[in-house]
Amino acid sequence: MRKKTSFTVRTDSTDAELRAARLFIDELLEQRSQPGYQRPKRRIRNVNCQTLDVLGLPKNLQGALIDANLSTIGDVMKESETTLLHRPGIGTRMVLQLKEALAELGLALKEDAPQ
C-alpha cells in the first residue's frame, strides 16, 4: 500500500518545519531520479464499472468508444484490438492510446483469438 504524506506550509511555519518538508521532497526527487524507478500505478476499485473518464482519453477517442456502445472500462476490456479496429471511427492510433491508458492502470484489452 502506498503511503500518503501531506504538508501544510503556512507563512508562519517554523524554519524546522520548512526544512523537514524540503528534506522529504528532496528525498522523493532523488528516488525518482534513480535508474529503473517506476512511478506507482494508480489503483481503482471496481474497475469494470468505472466510466471511461477515469482513463483520461482524448475526447475523440472517448466519443468513438461511446458511439460503439462501450461506456465503461469493463466494456472496453471485453474487446480485442482487432474488434476495436473494425468499429467505425476507431483507428490504430486510437487503439494504441487506449492500450497505453489501460496499461497505466495495469489493465489490458482482451487477447485476439488465434487463427
Phi and psi in radians as a Rosetta constraint file:
Dihedral C 1 N 2 CA 2 C 2 CIRCULARHARMONIC -1.411 0.35
Dihedral N 2 CA 2 C 2 N 3 CIRCULARHARMONIC 2.398 0.35
Dihedral C 2 N 3 CA 3 C 3 CIRCULARHARMONIC -1.637 0.35
Dihedral N 3 CA 3 C 3 N 4 CIRCULARHARMONIC 2.318 0.35
Dihedral C 3 N 4 CA 4 C 4 CIRCULARHARMONIC -1.767 0.35
Dihedral N 4 CA 4 C 4 N 5 CIRCULARHARMONIC 2.351 0.35
Dihedral C 4 N 5 CA 5 C 5 CIRCULARHARMONIC -2.264 0.35
Dihedral N 5 CA 5 C 5 N 6 CIRCULARHARMONIC 2.362 0.35
Dihedral C 5 N 6 CA 6 C 6 CIRCULARHARMONIC -2.276 0.35
Dihedral N 6 CA 6 C 6 N 7 CIRCULARHARMONIC 2.620 0.35
Dihedral C 6 N 7 CA 7 C 7 CIRCULARHARMONIC -2.148 0.35
Dihedral N 7 CA 7 C 7 N 8 CIRCULARHARMONIC 2.479 0.35
Dihedral C 7 N 8 CA 8 C 8 CIRCULARHARMONIC -1.943 0.35
Dihedral N 8 CA 8 C 8 N 9 CIRCULARHARMONIC 2.023 0.35
Dihedral C 8 N 9 CA 9 C 9 CIRCULARHARMONIC -1.853 0.35
Dihedral N 9 CA 9 C 9 N 10 CIRCULARHARMONIC 2.047 0.35
Dihedral C 9 N 10 CA 10 C 10 CIRCULARHARMONIC -1.974 0.35
Dihedral N 10 CA 10 C 10 N 11 CIRCULARHARMONIC 2.876 0.35
Dihedral C 10 N 11 CA 11 C 11 CIRCULARHARMONIC -1.170 0.35
Dihedral N 11 CA 11 C 11 N 12 CIRCULARHARMONIC -0.373 0.35
Dihedral C 11 N 12 CA 12 C 12 CIRCULARHARMONIC -1.767 0.35
Dihedral N 12 CA 12 C 12 N 13 CIRCULARHARMONIC 0.299 0.35
Dihedral C 12 N 13 CA 13 C 13 CIRCULARHARMONIC -1.165 0.35
Dihedral N 13 CA 13 C 13 N 14 CIRCULARHARMONIC 2.560 0.35
Dihedral C 13 N 14 CA 14 C 14 CIRCULARHARMONIC -1.323 0.35
Dihedral N 14 CA 14 C 14 N 15 CIRCULARHARMONIC 2.837 0.35
Dihedral C 14 N 15 CA 15 C 15 CIRCULARHARMONIC -1.046 0.35
Dihedral N 15 CA 15 C 15 N 16 CIRCULARHARMONIC -0.678 0.35
Dihedral C 15 N 16 CA 16 C 16 CIRCULARHARMONIC -1.116 0.35
Dihedral N 16 CA 16 C 16 N 17 CIRCULARHARMONIC -0.720 0.35
Dihedral C 16 N 17 CA 17 C 17 CIRCULARHARMONIC -1.113 0.35
Dihedral N 17 CA 17 C 17 N 18 CIRCULARHARMONIC -0.745 0.35
Dihedral C 17 N 18 CA 18 C 18 CIRCULARHARMONIC -1.158 0.35
Dihedral N 18 CA 18 C 18 N 19 CIRCULARHARMONIC -0.715 0.35
Dihedral C 18 N 19 CA 19 C 19 CIRCULARHARMONIC -1.124 0.35
Dihedral N 19 CA 19 C 19 N 20 CIRCULARHARMONIC -0.698 0.35
Dihedral C 19 N 20 CA 20 C 20 CIRCULARHARMONIC -1.112 0.35
Dihedral N 20 CA 20 C 20 N 21 CIRCULARHARMONIC -0.738 0.35
Dihedral C 20 N 21 CA 21 C 21 CIRCULARHARMONIC -1.124 0.35
Dihedral N 21 CA 21 C 21 N 22 CIRCULARHARMONIC -0.759 0.35
Dihedral C 21 N 22 CA 22 C 22 CIRCULARHARMONIC -1.141 0.35
Dihedral N 22 CA 22 C 22 N 23 CIRCULARHARMONIC -0.704 0.35
Dihedral C 22 N 23 CA 23 C 23 CIRCULARHARMONIC -1.077 0.35
Dihedral N 23 CA 23 C 23 N 24 CIRCULARHARMONIC -0.759 0.35
Dihedral C 23 N 24 CA 24 C 24 CIRCULARHARMONIC -1.093 0.35
Dihedral N 24 CA 24 C 24 N 25 CIRCULARHARMONIC -0.788 0.35
Dihedral C 24 N 25 CA 25 C 25 CIRCULARHARMONIC -1.125 0.35
Dihedral N 25 CA 25 C 25 N 26 CIRCULARHARMONIC -0.725 0.35
Dihedral C 25 N 26 CA 26 C 26 CIRCULARHARMONIC -1.072 0.35
Dihedral N 26 CA 26 C 26 N 27 CIRCULARHARMONIC -0.677 0.35
Dihedral C 26 N 27 CA 27 C 27 CIRCULARHARMONIC -1.135 0.35
Dihedral N 27 CA 27 C 27 N 28 CIRCULARHARMONIC -0.721 0.35
Dihedral C 27 N 28 CA 28 C 28 CIRCULARHARMONIC -1.089 0.35
Dihedral N 28 CA 28 C 28 N 29 CIRCULARHARMONIC -0.770 0.35
Dihedral C 28 N 29 CA 29 C 29 CIRCULARHARMONIC -1.104 0.35
Dihedral N 29 CA 29 C 29 N 30 CIRCULARHARMONIC -0.672 0.35
Dihedral C 29 N 30 CA 30 C 30 CIRCULARHARMONIC -1.109 0.35
Dihedral N 30 CA 30 C 30 N 31 CIRCULARHARMONIC -0.750 0.35
Dihedral C 30 N 31 CA 31 C 31 CIRCULARHARMONIC -1.059 0.35
Dihedral N 31 CA 31 C 31 N 32 CIRCULARHARMONIC -0.756 0.35
Dihedral C 31 N 32 CA 32 C 32 CIRCULARHARMONIC -1.204 0.35
Dihedral N 32 CA 32 C 32 N 33 CIRCULARHARMONIC -0.421 0.35
Dihedral C 32 N 33 CA 33 C 33 CIRCULARHARMONIC -1.456 0.35
Dihedral N 33 CA 33 C 33 N 34 CIRCULARHARMONIC -0.161 0.35
Dihedral C 33 N 34 CA 34 C 34 CIRCULARHARMONIC -1.209 0.35
Dihedral N 34 CA 34 C 34 N 35 CIRCULARHARMONIC 2.494 0.35
Dihedral C 34 N 35 CA 35 C 35 CIRCULARHARMONIC -1.079 0.35
Dihedral N 35 CA 35 C 35 N 36 CIRCULARHARMONIC 2.442 0.35
Dihedral C 35 N 36 CA 36 C 36 CIRCULARHARMONIC 1.515 0.35
Dihedral N 36 CA 36 C 36 N 37 CIRCULARHARMONIC -0.012 0.35
Dihedral C 36 N 37 CA 37 C 37 CIRCULARHARMONIC -1.184 0.35
Dihedral N 37 CA 37 C 37 N 38 CIRCULARHARMONIC 2.331 0.35
Dihedral C 37 N 38 CA 38 C 38 CIRCULARHARMONIC -2.165 0.35
Dihedral N 38 CA 38 C 38 N 39 CIRCULARHARMONIC 2.301 0.35
Dihedral C 38 N 39 CA 39 C 39 CIRCULARHARMONIC -1.122 0.35
Dihedral N 39 CA 39 C 39 N 40 CIRCULARHARMONIC 2.372 0.35
Dihedral C 39 N 40 CA 40 C 40 CIRCULARHARMONIC -1.052 0.35
Dihedral N 40 CA 40 C 40 N 41 CIRCULARHARMONIC 2.496 0.35
Dihedral C 40 N 41 CA 41 C 41 CIRCULARHARMONIC -1.371 0.35
Dihedral N 41 CA 41 C 41 N 42 CIRCULARHARMONIC 2.539 0.35
Dihedral C 41 N 42 CA 42 C 42 CIRCULARHARMONIC -1.222 0.35
Dihedral N 42 CA 42 C 42 N 43 CIRCULARHARMONIC 2.563 0.35
Dihedral C 42 N 43 CA 43 C 43 CIRCULARHARMONIC -2.015 0.35
Dihedral N 43 CA 43 C 43 N 44 CIRCULARHARMONIC 2.356 0.35
Dihedral C 43 N 44 CA 44 C 44 CIRCULARHARMONIC -2.257 0.35
Dihedral N 44 CA 44 C 44 N 45 CIRCULARHARMONIC 2.363 0.35
Dihedral C 44 N 45 CA 45 C 45 CIRCULARHARMONIC -1.415 0.35
Dihedral N 45 CA 45 C 45 N 46 CIRCULARHARMONIC 2.583 0.35
Dihedral C 45 N 46 CA 46 C 46 CIRCULARHARMONIC 0.807 0.35
Dihedral N 46 CA 46 C 46 N 47 CIRCULARHARMONIC 0.963 0.35
Dihedral C 46 N 47 CA 47 C 47 CIRCULARHARMONIC -1.021 0.35
Dihedral N 47 CA 47 C 47 N 48 CIRCULARHARMONIC -0.589 0.35
Dihedral C 47 N 48 CA 48 C 48 CIRCULARHARMONIC -1.092 0.35
Dihedral N 48 CA 48 C 48 N 49 CIRCULARHARMONIC -0.476 0.35
Dihedral C 48 N 49 CA 49 C 49 CIRCULARHARMONIC -1.611 0.35
Dihedral N 49 CA 49 C 49 N 50 CIRCULARHARMONIC -0.155 0.35
Dihedral C 49 N 50 CA 50 C 50 CIRCULARHARMONIC -1.266 0.35
Dihedral N 50 CA 50 C 50 N 51 CIRCULARHARMONIC 2.524 0.35
Dihedral C 50 N 51 CA 51 C 51 CIRCULARHARMONIC -1.290 0.35
Dihedral N 51 CA 51 C 51 N 52 CIRCULARHARMONIC 2.938 0.35
Dihedral C 51 N 52 CA 52 C 52 CIRCULARHARMONIC -1.193 0.35
Dihedral N 52 CA 52 C 52 N 53 CIRCULARHARMONIC -0.270 0.35
Dihedral C 52 N 53 CA 53 C 53 CIRCULARHARMONIC -0.990 0.35
Dihedral N 53 CA 53 C 53 N 54 CIRCULARHARMONIC -0.570 0.35
Dihedral C 53 N 54 CA 54 C 54 CIRCULARHARMONIC -1.055 0.35
Dihedral N 54 CA 54 C 54 N 55 CIRCULARHARMONIC -0.537 0.35
Dihedral C 54 N 55 CA 55 C 55 CIRCULARHARMONIC -1.353 0.35
Dihedral N 55 CA 55 C 55 N 56 CIRCULARHARMONIC -0.305 0.35
Dihedral C 55 N 56 CA 56 C 56 CIRCULARHARMONIC 1.134 0.35
Dihedral N 56 CA 56 C 56 N 57 CIRCULARHARMONIC 0.700 0.35
Dihedral C 56 N 57 CA 57 C 57 CIRCULARHARMONIC -1.342 0.35
Dihedral N 57 CA 57 C 57 N 58 CIRCULARHARMONIC 2.720 0.35
Dihedral C 57 N 58 CA 58 C 58 CIRCULARHARMONIC -1.060 0.35
Dihedral N 58 CA 58 C 58 N 59 CIRCULARHARMONIC 2.631 0.35
Dihedral C 58 N 59 CA 59 C 59 CIRCULARHARMONIC -1.063 0.35
Dihedral N 59 CA 59 C 59 N 60 CIRCULARHARMONIC -0.644 0.35
Dihedral C 59 N 60 CA 60 C 60 CIRCULARHARMONIC -1.170 0.35
Dihedral N 60 CA 60 C 60 N 61 CIRCULARHARMONIC -0.647 0.35
Dihedral C 60 N 61 CA 61 C 61 CIRCULARHARMONIC -1.227 0.35
Dihedral N 61 CA 61 C 61 N 62 CIRCULARHARMONIC -0.786 0.35
Dihedral C 61 N 62 CA 62 C 62 CIRCULARHARMONIC -1.066 0.35
Dihedral N 62 CA 62 C 62 N 63 CIRCULARHARMONIC -0.726 0.35
Dihedral C 62 N 63 CA 63 C 63 CIRCULARHARMONIC -1.107 0.35
Dihedral N 63 CA 63 C 63 N 64 CIRCULARHARMONIC -0.705 0.35
Dihedral C 63 N 64 CA 64 C 64 CIRCULARHARMONIC -1.136 0.35
Dihedral N 64 CA 64 C 64 N 65 CIRCULARHARMONIC -0.671 0.35
Dihedral C 64 N 65 CA 65 C 65 CIRCULARHARMONIC -1.178 0.35
Dihedral N 65 CA 65 C 65 N 66 CIRCULARHARMONIC -0.735 0.35
Dihedral C 65 N 66 CA 66 C 66 CIRCULARHARMONIC -1.149 0.35
Dihedral N 66 CA 66 C 66 N 67 CIRCULARHARMONIC -0.689 0.35
Dihedral C 66 N 67 CA 67 C 67 CIRCULARHARMONIC -1.080 0.35
Dihedral N 67 CA 67 C 67 N 68 CIRCULARHARMONIC -0.497 0.35
Dihedral C 67 N 68 CA 68 C 68 CIRCULARHARMONIC -1.535 0.35
Dihedral N 68 CA 68 C 68 N 69 CIRCULARHARMONIC 0.247 0.35
Dihedral C 68 N 69 CA 69 C 69 CIRCULARHARMONIC 1.073 0.35
Dihedral N 69 CA 69 C 69 N 70 CIRCULARHARMONIC 0.627 0.35
Dihedral C 69 N 70 CA 70 C 70 CIRCULARHARMONIC -2.026 0.35
Dihedral N 70 CA 70 C 70 N 71 CIRCULARHARMONIC 1.602 0.35
Dihedral C 70 N 71 CA 71 C 71 CIRCULARHARMONIC -1.844 0.35
Dihedral N 71 CA 71 C 71 N 72 CIRCULARHARMONIC -0.163 0.35
Dihedral C 71 N 72 CA 72 C 72 CIRCULARHARMONIC -2.191 0.35
Dihedral N 72 CA 72 C 72 N 73 CIRCULARHARMONIC 2.862 0.35
Dihedral C 72 N 73 CA 73 C 73 CIRCULARHARMONIC -1.093 0.35
Dihedral N 73 CA 73 C 73 N 74 CIRCULARHARMONIC -0.649 0.35
Dihedral C 73 N 74 CA 74 C 74 CIRCULARHARMONIC -1.070 0.35
Dihedral N 74 CA 74 C 74 N 75 CIRCULARHARMONIC -0.703 0.35
Dihedral C 74 N 75 CA 75 C 75 CIRCULARHARMONIC -1.059 0.35
Dihedral N 75 CA 75 C 75 N 76 CIRCULARHARMONIC -0.769 0.35
Dihedral C 75 N 76 CA 76 C 76 CIRCULARHARMONIC -1.165 0.35
Dihedral N 76 CA 76 C 76 N 77 CIRCULARHARMONIC -0.709 0.35
Dihedral C 76 N 77 CA 77 C 77 CIRCULARHARMONIC -1.175 0.35
Dihedral N 77 CA 77 C 77 N 78 CIRCULARHARMONIC -0.317 0.35
Dihedral C 77 N 78 CA 78 C 78 CIRCULARHARMONIC -1.374 0.35
Dihedral N 78 CA 78 C 78 N 79 CIRCULARHARMONIC -0.199 0.35
Dihedral C 78 N 79 CA 79 C 79 CIRCULARHARMONIC -1.667 0.35
Dihedral N 79 CA 79 C 79 N 80 CIRCULARHARMONIC 2.569 0.35
Dihedral C 79 N 80 CA 80 C 80 CIRCULARHARMONIC -1.669 0.35
Dihedral N 80 CA 80 C 80 N 81 CIRCULARHARMONIC 2.935 0.35
Dihedral C 80 N 81 CA 81 C 81 CIRCULARHARMONIC -1.043 0.35
Dihedral N 81 CA 81 C 81 N 82 CIRCULARHARMONIC -0.721 0.35
Dihedral C 81 N 82 CA 82 C 82 CIRCULARHARMONIC -1.109 0.35
Dihedral N 82 CA 82 C 82 N 83 CIRCULARHARMONIC -0.787 0.35
Dihedral C 82 N 83 CA 83 C 83 CIRCULARHARMONIC -1.170 0.35
Dihedral N 83 CA 83 C 83 N 84 CIRCULARHARMONIC -0.618 0.35
Dihedral C 83 N 84 CA 84 C 84 CIRCULARHARMONIC -1.137 0.35
Dihedral N 84 CA 84 C 84 N 85 CIRCULARHARMONIC -0.685 0.35
Dihedral C 84 N 85 CA 85 C 85 CIRCULARHARMONIC -1.169 0.35
Dihedral N 85 CA 85 C 85 N 86 CIRCULARHARMONIC -0.365 0.35
Dihedral C 85 N 86 CA 86 C 86 CIRCULARHARMONIC -1.525 0.35
Dihedral N 86 CA 86 C 86 N 87 CIRCULARHARMONIC -0.079 0.35
Dihedral C 86 N 87 CA 87 C 87 CIRCULARHARMONIC -1.404 0.35
Dihedral N 87 CA 87 C 87 N 88 CIRCULARHARMONIC 2.456 0.35
Dihedral C 87 N 88 CA 88 C 88 CIRCULARHARMONIC -1.087 0.35
Dihedral N 88 CA 88 C 88 N 89 CIRCULARHARMONIC 2.367 0.35
Dihedral C 88 N 89 CA 89 C 89 CIRCULARHARMONIC 1.472 0.35
Dihedral N 89 CA 89 C 89 N 90 CIRCULARHARMONIC 0.012 0.35
Dihedral C 89 N 90 CA 90 C 90 CIRCULARHARMONIC -2.024 0.35
Dihedral N 90 CA 90 C 90 N 91 CIRCULARHARMONIC 2.082 0.35
Dihedral C 90 N 91 CA 91 C 91 CIRCULARHARMONIC -1.969 0.35
Dihedral N 91 CA 91 C 91 N 92 CIRCULARHARMONIC -3.090 0.35
Dihedral C 91 N 92 CA 92 C 92 CIRCULARHARMONIC -1.108 0.35
Dihedral N 92 CA 92 C 92 N 93 CIRCULARHARMONIC -0.675 0.35
Dihedral C 92 N 93 CA 93 C 93 CIRCULARHARMONIC -1.112 0.35
Dihedral N 93 CA 93 C 93 N 94 CIRCULARHARMONIC -0.713 0.35
Dihedral C 93 N 94 CA 94 C 94 CIRCULARHARMONIC -1.130 0.35
Dihedral N 94 CA 94 C 94 N 95 CIRCULARHARMONIC -0.720 0.35
Dihedral C 94 N 95 CA 95 C 95 CIRCULARHARMONIC -1.120 0.35
Dihedral N 95 CA 95 C 95 N 96 CIRCULARHARMONIC -0.693 0.35
Dihedral C 95 N 96 CA 96 C 96 CIRCULARHARMONIC -1.082 0.35
Dihedral N 96 CA 96 C 96 N 97 CIRCULARHARMONIC -0.770 0.35
Dihedral C 96 N 97 CA 97 C 97 CIRCULARHARMONIC -1.076 0.35
Dihedral N 97 CA 97 C 97 N 98 CIRCULARHARMONIC -0.701 0.35
Dihedral C 97 N 98 CA 98 C 98 CIRCULARHARMONIC -1.146 0.35
Dihedral N 98 CA 98 C 98 N 99 CIRCULARHARMONIC -0.780 0.35
Dihedral C 98 N 99 CA 99 C 99 CIRCULARHARMONIC -1.087 0.35
Dihedral N 99 CA 99 C 99 N 100 CIRCULARHARMONIC -0.681 0.35
Dihedral C 99 N 100 CA 100 C 100 CIRCULARHARMONIC -1.152 0.35
Dihedral N 100 CA 100 C 100 N 101 CIRCULARHARMONIC -0.733 0.35
Dihedral C 100 N 101 CA 101 C 101 CIRCULARHARMONIC -1.127 0.35
Dihedral N 101 CA 101 C 101 N 102 CIRCULARHARMONIC -0.710 0.35
Dihedral C 101 N 102 CA 102 C 102 CIRCULARHARMONIC -1.158 0.35
Dihedral N 102 CA 102 C 102 N 103 CIRCULARHARMONIC -0.701 0.35
Dihedral C 102 N 103 CA 103 C 103 CIRCULARHARMONIC -1.093 0.35
Dihedral N 103 CA 103 C 103 N 104 CIRCULARHARMONIC -0.572 0.35
Dihedral C 103 N 104 CA 104 C 104 CIRCULARHARMONIC -1.055 0.35
Dihedral N 104 CA 104 C 104 N 105 CIRCULARHARMONIC -0.467 0.35
Dihedral C 104 N 105 CA 105 C 105 CIRCULARHARMONIC -1.734 0.35
Dihedral N 105 CA 105 C 105 N 106 CIRCULARHARMONIC 0.103 0.35
Dihedral C 105 N 106 CA 106 C 106 CIRCULARHARMONIC 1.330 0.35
Dihedral N 106 CA 106 C 106 N 107 CIRCULARHARMONIC 0.438 0.35
Dihedral C 106 N 107 CA 107 C 107 CIRCULARHARMONIC -2.020 0.35
Dihedral N 107 CA 107 C 107 N 108 CIRCULARHARMONIC 2.941 0.35
Dihedral C 107 N 108 CA 108 C 108 CIRCULARHARMONIC -2.673 0.35
Dihedral N 108 CA 108 C 108 N 109 CIRCULARHARMONIC 2.857 0.35
Dihedral C 108 N 109 CA 109 C 109 CIRCULARHARMONIC -1.286 0.35
Dihedral N 109 CA 109 C 109 N 110 CIRCULARHARMONIC 2.874 0.35
Dihedral C 109 N 110 CA 110 C 110 CIRCULARHARMONIC -1.145 0.35
Dihedral N 110 CA 110 C 110 N 111 CIRCULARHARMONIC 2.492 0.35
Dihedral C 110 N 111 CA 111 C 111 CIRCULARHARMONIC -1.194 0.35
Dihedral N 111 CA 111 C 111 N 112 CIRCULARHARMONIC 2.499 0.35
Dihedral C 111 N 112 CA 112 C 112 CIRCULARHARMONIC -1.179 0.35
Dihedral N 112 CA 112 C 112 N 113 CIRCULARHARMONIC 2.461 0.35
Dihedral C 112 N 113 CA 113 C 113 CIRCULARHARMONIC -1.230 0.35
Dihedral N 113 CA 113 C 113 N 114 CIRCULARHARMONIC 2.425 0.35
Dihedral C 113 N 114 CA 114 C 114 CIRCULARHARMONIC -1.144 0.35
Dihedral N 114 CA 114 C 114 N 115 CIRCULARHARMONIC 2.549 0.35
